[in-house]
Amino acid sequence: MQLSHGGETSPTGAPVARWSVEQVLALAPDAASRKAGTRLGAAGPWSGTGCDATGAVWGLCKGSGSTPYRTVVDTTGPAYACSCPSRKFPCKHALGLLLLRASDDAAFRPAEPADWVATWLAGRRARAAQKGGSSAAGGDGARGPVDTDAARKRAERRAERVTGGAQELEQRLGDLLRGGLAATDRSGYGLWEETAARMVDAQAPGLAARVRELGAITGSGAGWPVRLLEECALLHLLDTAWLGRDRLPDPLAATVRTRVGLPMSAAGPPVRDHWLVLAQYDTPDGKIVTRRIWLYGRGSGRTALLLSFGAAGRSPDRALPVGATIDAELTPYPGGGQLRAELGEQFGTTASAGPPPGLAAAAAPAVYGNALREDPWLEAWPVTLRDVIPVPSKDGWQLADAHAGAQAGAEADSTADEPADGPADARTGSALPITPAALSRPGLWKLVALSGGGPATVFGELGHRGFDPFAAWDPGEREEGGGTTGGSLVQLV
């Protein structure tokens, strides 16, 4: 999926990207909005459409009443405004307007914004300027001075509660091991839920979540006692790390505080860069929906993760067009790896310039291993694989280095009548298994079709369960060195 643009310029002088249909649909808060927005993606219901050089797009959409809905989108945000009563962001009218823009450029002529558009844009920019000024001044003066002594005492009281919870959890883990792991399936899930509730009382939600995961392992299939022992060991490591946090290096201590569930704020100097939006996906967690957006900085070479949350089953408000490159500032959170960041001021959106630098499948496990040194509880690490081919294996699929994938295919042809134990590249370490979760998603077949048996560049997360692909670039043109340039971006989640 490649961004196209019509030559407009943003306030920074860079081209303003015109989103593709797939990018617009990825912004929809739910399937119903996606369907309704698609119906409004034609010129029929729209009038008064226009755009300007700053990235604003607007139009009037005919509804059931006599007055059309006024819809405006600032694509550099993105931000949306509509006079309809919908509480979804973006609403179906904003989606329809962007879909019309993506499919029919002639329907939008550069023009001066209408009065209602200009008023909204001016208010939005004034609020952004005021927010920036308040940040520079050290916060909103109306709130008054921060009571640092009271804040310190609250933090100490919470730390004491977490310490009590960690000590109690250590006792329960000891009792569990003395009684034998095989006996835990007779206790039922109630034992784990009661222990998790105790951790919630201790204001340690991170510990509570890990305890609930232990309950899900019990009786989960062949080999579950081994998996339970492994997770108990990681939980014990987290408990002891919290109890001895004063002796840990500052980055690791910050990671421990995050893992037990203490709130952390973005800190450190902001990093301004041109950030490529690699992937965006939602993960339900009870009544909370977590949205993860992966970014790659062209100049800094850093990979960053933006997290946002939606309550009561609603999707989070923040959404960025996958495949776009945004000129923005990110402020990293403390902790091992410093992947998570907070999105700050944005200066514009430009067209994508291809995938980030990648590495061979054989080199990826070492990258994940190095990340575990800074965060032993890390489930996965972002990796871009270059020149890999999806190939079937005995237990599913894997991503093999291009040369190894070709060799595996030749061996498979020559031993078609013999029992297969999986391609040779899987045994030599030049292929990565695709995670079981990804095997059930349609994105896997997108990846297979995109590759067509040839090498492709793939972005995803590598963990102890394998590689989970999130986005891929088509093979593009061949380079002199035998690699590929990588073409348009396709989201796989």
C-alpha positions in Angstrom: 0.0 0.0 0.0 1.7 3.1 -1.2 0.7 6.7 -0.3 -0.1 8.9 -3.2 -0.3 12.7 -3.2 -1.5 15.4 -5.4 1.4 17.8 -5.0 -0.1 19.9 -2.2 2.4 21.3 0.4 2.0 21.3 4.2 3.0 24.3 6.4 6.5 22.7 6.6 6.9 22.7 2.8 6.7 18.9 2.5 4.1 17.2 0.3 0.8 16.4 2.0 0.0 12.7 1.6 -3.3 11.7 0.0 -4.3 8.5 1.8 -5.2 5.3 0.0 -8.6 3.5 0.4 -7.0 0.8 2.6 -5.4 3.4 4.9 -8.7 5.2 5.3 -10.6 2.0 6.2 -7.9 1.2 8.8 -9.0 4.3 10.7 -12.6 3.1 11.1 -13.5 2.5 14.8 -15.5 -0.6 14.0 -16.8 -2.7 11.2 -20.2 -0.9 11.1 -18.5 2.4 10.6 -16.3 0.9 7.9 -19.4 -0.4 6.0 -21.3 2.9 6.4 -18.4 5.0 5.4 -17.9 2.9 2.3 -21.4 3.7 1.2 -20.6 7.4 1.5 -17.4 7.2 -0.5 -19.0 8.2 -3.8 -19.6 11.7 -5.1 -23.5 11.4 -4.9 -24.2 12.7 -1.4 -21.4 15.2 -1.3 -21.3 18.9 -2.3 -19.0 21.8 -1.5 -15.9 19.6 -1.3 -12.5 21.2 -1.2 -9.0 21.0 0.2 -6.1 23.3 0.9 -2.4 23.3 1.1 -2.3 22.6 4.9 -3.9 19.1 4.5 -7.5 20.1 5.4 -10.3 18.4 3.5 -14.0 19.3 3.8 -17.4 18.8 2.3 -21.2 18.8 2.9 -22.9 15.4 3.1 -26.6 15.0 2.5 -28.4 13.2 5.3 -31.9 12.4 6.3 -32.7 16.0 7.3 -32.9 19.2 5.2 -29.5 20.5 6.4 -26.4 18.6 5.2 -23.8 17.6 7.6 -20.6 19.7 7.7 -17.5 17.5 7.7 -13.9 18.5 7.9 -10.7 16.5 8.4 -7.2 17.7 9.2 -5.1 15.0 7.6 -1.9 16.1 9.4 -3.4 15.1 12.7 -5.5 13.3 11.8 -8.4 15.2 13.4 -12.1 15.2 12.5 -15.1 17.4 13.0 -18.7 16.7 11.8 -22.0 18.2 12.7 -23.7 14.8 12.8 -24.7 13.4 16.3 -22.4 10.4 16.1 -20.0 9.8 19.0 -17.6 7.7 16.9 -14.2 9.1 15.8 -14.0 9.2 12.9 -17.7 9.1 12.0 -19.0 7.6 8.8 -19.1 11.0 7.1 -15.4 11.6 7.8 -14.6 8.2 6.5 -16.7 8.7 3.4 -15.1 12.1 2.7 -11.6 10.5 2.9 -12.7 7.6 0.8 -14.0 10.0 -1.9 -10.7 11.9 -1.7 -8.7 8.6 -2.1 -10.7 7.4 -5.1 -11.6 10.7 -6.9 -9.0 13.4 -6.7 -11.0 15.5 -9.2 -13.8 16.0 -6.7 -11.5 18.1 -4.5 -10.2 21.3 -5.9 -7.8 23.5 -4.0 -9.7 26.4 -2.5 -9.9 28.8 0.4 -11.7 27.0 3.3 -15.3 27.9 3.9 -16.1 30.0 7.0 -17.1 27.0 9.1 -14.0 25.2 8.1 -11.7 28.1 8.7 -13.2 28.6 12.2 -12.6 25.0 13.2 -9.1 25.0 11.8 -8.2 28.2 13.6 -9.6 26.9 16.9 -7.7 23.7 16.5 -4.4 25.5 15.8 -5.0 27.9 18.6 -5.5 25.0 21.1 -2.3 23.3 19.8 -0.4 26.6 20.2 -1.7 27.1 23.7 -0.9 23.5 24.7 2.6 24.0 23.4 3.0 27.2 25.4 1.7 25.6 28.5 4.2 22.8 28.2 7.0 25.2 27.7 6.0 27.1 30.8 5.9 23.9 32.8 2.2 23.2 32.8 -1.1 24.9 33.2 -0.8 27.7 35.7 -4.4 27.5 36.7 -3.7 24.2 38.4 -1.4 25.8 40.9 1.9 24.5 42.2 2.3 20.7 42.4 2.5 19.5 46.0 5.6 17.4 45.6 5.7 16.3 49.3 2.1 14.9 49.1 2.9 13.2 45.8 6.0 11.6 47.3 4.0 10.3 50.3 1.3 8.8 48.0 4.0 7.1 46.0 5.6 5.7 49.2 2.3 4.4 50.5 1.6 2.6 47.2 5.1 1.2 47.1 4.5 -0.3 50.6 1.3 -1.9 49.4 3.0 -3.4 46.4 5.9 -4.7 48.6 3.3 -6.4 50.8 1.6 -7.9 47.8 4.9 -9.2 46.4 5.9 -10.8 49.7 2.5 -12.5 49.9 2.8 -13.7 46.3 6.2 -15.2 47.0 4.7 -17.2 49.9 1.9 -18.5 47.7 4.4 -19.5 44.9 6.4 -21.4 47.6 3.3 -23.2 48.8 2.4 -24.0 45.2 5.8 -25.6 44.5 5.9 -27.5 47.7 2.5 -29.0 46.9 3.5 -29.9 43.4 2.4 -28.3 40.2 0.5 -31.4 39.0 -2.0 -30.8 41.8 -3.0 -27.3 40.7 -5.5 -28.5 38.1 -7.6 -29.8 41.0 -7.8 -26.4 42.7 -9.7 -24.8 39.8 -9.4 -21.2 38.6 -10.8 -19.8 41.8 -7.4 -20.1 43.5 -5.7 -18.0 40.9 -8.6 -15.4 40.8 -8.4 -15.0 44.6 -4.7 -14.5 44.4 -5.1 -12.0 41.6 -7.6 -10.1 43.6 -5.1 -9.8 46.4 -2.6 -8.3 44.0 -5.3 -5.8 42.9 -5.8 -4.8 46.6 -2.0 -4.3 46.8 -2.3 -1.9 43.8 -0.1 -4.1 41.7 -2.2 -4.7 38.5 0.8 -6.0 36.6 1.2 -8.8 39.1 -2.5 -9.5 39.1 -2.5 -9.9 35.3 0.4 -12.4 35.4 -1.3 -14.5 38.1 -4.5 -14.7 35.9 -2.3 -15.9 33.1 -1.0 -18.7 35.4 -4.6 -19.8 35.9 -5.1 -20.1 32.1 -2.1 -22.4 31.7 -3.3 -25.0 34.1 -4.8 -27.9 32.2 -4.3 -26.1 28.9 -2.9 -29.2 27.0 0.1 -31.5 26.9 3.1 -30.1 28.7 1.2 -27.5 30.7 3.2 -28.2 34.0 6.4 -27.2 32.2 4.8 -24.0 30.9 3.4 -23.3 34.3 6.8 -23.7 35.9 8.4 -21.3 33.4 5.8 -18.6 34.1 6.1 -19.1 37.9 9.9 -18.6 37.5 9.3 -15.3 35.6 6.8 -14.2 38.3 9.3 -15.1 41.0 12.0 -13.1 39.2 9.7 -10.1 39.0 8.8 -10.3 42.8 12.4 -10.5 43.8 13.4 -7.7 41.4 10.8 -5.4 43.0 11.9 -6.3 46.5 15.5 -5.5 45.6 14.8 -2.7 43.2 17.1 -0.3 45.1 20.1 -2.3 44.0 19.1 -2.4 40.3 20.4 -0.1 37.5 18.0 2.8 36.9 16.7 1.5 33.4 16.0 -2.0 34.8 14.4 -0.6 38.0 12.1 1.5 35.8 11.2 -1.6 33.8 10.3 -3.5 37.0 8.1 -0.6 38.2 6.3 -0.8 34.8 5.9 -4.6 35.0 4.3 -4.6 38.4 1.8 -2.0 37.2 3.0 1.4 38.5 2.1 4.3 36.3 5.0 5.9 34.4 5.2 9.1 32.5 7.1 9.9 29.3 10.4 11.5 30.2 13.6 12.7 28.5 14.1 14.9 25.5 11.6 14.5 22.6 12.9 13.0 19.4 11.7 14.7 16.2 11.9 12.5 13.1 10.0 11.4 10.1 8.2 8.4 11.5 6.9 5.7 9.2 3.6 4.1 10.5 4.4 0.4 10.3 1.3 -1.2 11.8 -1.8 -0.5 13.9 -3.9 -3.1 15.6 -6.3 -3.5 18.6 -6.2 -6.1 21.3 -9.2 -6.6 23.6 -8.5 -7.1 27.3 -11.8 -7.6 29.1 -13.6 -4.2 28.9 -10.5 -2.4 27.7 -9.3 -2.2 24.1 -5.6 -1.5 23.7 -4.4 0.0 20.4 -0.8 -0.5 19.4 0.8 1.6 16.7 4.4 0.8 15.6 6.6 3.6 14.1 10.0 3.7 12.6 12.2 6.9 12.6 13.9 7.5 9.3 16.7 9.6 10.7 17.1 8.2 14.2 16.7 4.5 13.2 14.5 4.0 16.3 11.4 1.9 16.5 8.7 3.3 18.8 5.4 2.0 20.2 2.3 4.2 20.8 -0.3 2.8 23.2 -3.8 4.1 23.6 -6.9 2.6 25.3 -10.6 2.5 24.8 -13.1 1.7 27.5 -16.4 -0.3 27.4 -15.5 -2.0 24.1 -15.0 1.3 22.2 -11.9 1.7 20.0 -9.3 4.2 21.1 -9.6 7.6 19.5 -6.0 7.8 18.3 -5.4 6.4 14.8 -2.7 6.9 12.2 -2.8 5.9 8.6 -0.6 2.9 8.1 2.1 3.5 5.4 2.2 7.2 6.0 5.3 9.1 7.3 4.6 11.7 9.9 6.9 14.5 10.9 6.5 14.5 14.6 8.1 14.6 18.1 8.0 11.5 20.3 9.0 11.4 24.0 10.2 8.0 25.2 9.1 6.3 28.4 11.7 5.1 30.9 12.7 1.5 31.1 14.6 -1.2 29.2 14.7 -0.6 25.5 12.6 2.5 25.7 10.2 1.3 23.0 7.1 3.0 24.3 6.7 6.7 23.5 4.2 9.5 23.7 3.2 11.3 20.6 3.9 15.0 20.8 3.6 17.8 18.3 3.0 16.8 14.7 4.2 19.0 11.8 2.8 17.2 8.8 2.2 13.9 6.9 4.3 13.0 3.9 4.4 10.1 1.4 6.2 6.9 2.4 9.7 6.2 1.1 9.9 2.4 1.4 10.5 -0.1 4.3 13.1 0.4 7.1 16.4 -1.5 6.9 15.9 -5.2 7.6 18.0 -8.2 8.7 18.1 -11.9 7.8 15.9 -14.4 9.6 19.0 -16.1 11.0 20.1 -12.9 12.8 16.7 -12.0 14.3 16.8 -14.3 17.4 20.0 -12.6 18.6 18.2 -9.2 18.5 15.4 -10.6 20.7 17.9 -12.2 23.0 19.8 -8.9 23.5 16.5 -7.2 24.3 15.8 -9.8 27.0 18.9 -8.6 28.9 17.2 -5.2 29.5 13.7 -6.7 30.1 13.6 -10.4 31.1 9.7 -10.3 31.0 9.6 -9.2 27.4 7.1 -11.3 25.3 8.3 -10.1 21.9 10.5 -7.5 20.1 9.9 -5.6 16.9 12.0 -6.8 13.9 12.0 -6.1 10.2 13.0 -9.2 8.2 14.5 -8.6 4.7 14.4 -11.1 1.8 12.3 -13.8 3.5 9.9 -16.2 1.9 6.9 -17.8 3.6 7.1 -21.6 3.3 5.0 -24.3 4.8 6.4 -26.5 7.5 5.3 -29.6 9.4 3.5 -27.6 12.1 2.3 -24.5 10.1 4.3 -21.9 8.3 7.7 -20.2 8.6 9.7 -17.3 7.2 12.9 -18.5 5.6 15.9 -16.6 4.3 15.5 -16.4 0.5 18.5 -18.6 -0.2 17.4 -21.1 2.4 13.8 -21.0 1.2 14.9 -21.9 -2.3 17.0 -24.7 -1.1 14.1 -26.0 1.1 11.8 -25.9 -2.0 14.2 -28.0 -4.0 14.6 -30.5 -1.2 10.8 -30.7 -0.9 10.5 -31.5 -4.6 13.2 -34.1 -4.5 11.7 -35.9 -1.4 8.0 -35.5 -2.2 7.3 -39.2 -1.5 9.2 -39.2 1.8 7.9 -38.3 5.3 8.6 -34.6 5.9 10.2 -33.4 9.1 10.1 -29.7 8.0 12.5 -27.8 5.7 16.2 -28.1 6.4 16.4 -24.3 7.0 14.2 -24.6 10.1 16.8 -27.0 11.6 19.8 -24.8 10.7 18.2 -21.7 12.2 17.8 -19.6 9.0 14.0 -19.7 9.3 11.5 -18.5 11.9 8.2 -20.2 12.7 5.1 -18.0 12.4 3.2 -17.8 15.7 0.0 -19.9 16.1 -2.0 -16.8 16.5 -1.0 -15.5 13.1 -1.8 -18.8 11.4 -5.5 -18.2 11.9 -5.5 -14.7 10.5 -6.2 -13.9 6.8 -3.1 -11.7 6.9 -1.0 -14.9 6.5 -2.5 -15.6 3.1 -2.0 -11.9 2.1 1.6 -12.5 2.9 1.8 -15.7 0.9 0.1 -14.1 -2.1 2.3 -11.0 -1.9 5.5 -13.0 -1.9 4.4 -15.3 -4.7 7.3 -17.6 -3.8 9.8 -14.7 -3.9 11.5 -12.7 -1.2 9.7 -9.9 0.6 10.3 -7.5 3.5 8.2 -8.2 6.6 7.7 -6.3 9.8 6.4 -7.9 13.0 7.2 -9.1 16.5 9.6 -11.9 17.3 9.1 -13.8 20.6 9.5 -17.2 22.2 6.4 -18.4 20.3 7.8 -17.4 16.9 7.4 -14.4 14.5 4.1 -12.6 14.3 3.9 -10.6 11.0 2.1 -7.3 11.0 3.1 -5.6 7.7 4.9 -6.5 4.5 6.2 -4.8 1.4 5.9 -6.3 -2.1 9.2 -7.5 -3.6 9.6 -4.4 -5.7 12.6 -4.2 -8.0 15.7 -6.2 -7.7 18.9 -4.5 -6.5 22.4 -5.1 -7.9 23.4 -7.0 -4.7 20.6 -9.5 -5.2 18.2 -8.0 -2.6 14.9 -6.2 -3.2 14.0 -2.5 -2.8 10.6 -3.2 -1.3 7.5 -1.6 -2.8 4.1 -0.8 -1.4 3.1 -1.5 2.2 0.4 -4.1 3.0 -1.0 -4.4 6.6 -1.4 -8.0 7.8 -3.4 -7.4 11.0 
